[in-house]
Amino acid sequence: MLIAIDGPVSSGKTSLSSAIAKRLNILHIDTGAMYRAVGLAAIRLGISPDDEKQVSDICEKGLALVDVKFEDGMQVTLLNGEDVSEAIRAENIGLAASTVSMFPKVRKYLVERQRLIAQKQSVIMDGRDIGTVVLPNAPVKIFLTASAEVRAARRFEQLKNKGVEADYKTILEDLIKRDEQDTKREHDPLRQADDAFLLDTSDLNFESSLQAILDRVNTVYGK
């Protein structure tokens, strides 16, 4: 079983994909976490995420070895063997990830790793280019979206619930910036695959969104 979930930042891809994986007893691959790991590697090495040559070099030279493993069905993101699952969730790392994801050599490096993972087992994979590039033959493709304001509000509440100080206006501005980067990048921009099911969650709660995806999976796989 292969399920591809694409959509802009803070559209609920990761949380919904994780819930779907638990319901269907399959693995959830958060590809955004892998790009975040490369962004984190660059920052730790004192490299600007905007420096395409240096960021590409650390991937090619093995200075940003990104991998994933699973513990109790949950993805653990590894950078050079270190669990960085929490470290990569910082807001500045998210912006770095959006930047490094524009670089062809970084994308090639991570797409190859993502495809290898999907060859070995049933997965639901979420990201920006899963249905268009990574798993173009996935039987189920979902494109998740919501208005920028709704997504920013959700992110604000998420951070607040974690006890992290956050500013809605700043989150909205960063989100709009990342949307522009993701949709206008030269290589593999964020777009809805021609055969993807569009799901706008602006007016849907989590459970309604979850059920809509499950219904689509059941329709395709006949379960």
Secondary structure, DSSP 8 states (H G I E B T S, - for coil): -EEEEE-STTSSHHHHHHHHHHHHT-EEEEHHHHHHHHHHHHHHTT--TT-HHHHHHHHHTTSS-EEEEEETTEEEEEETTEE-TTGGGSHHHHHHHHHHTT-HHHHHHHHHHHHHHHHHS-EEEEESSIIIIISTT-SEEEEEE--HHHHHHHHHHHHHHTT----HHHHHHHHHHHHHHHHH-SSS-----TT-EEEE-TT--HHHHHHHHHHHHHHHHT-
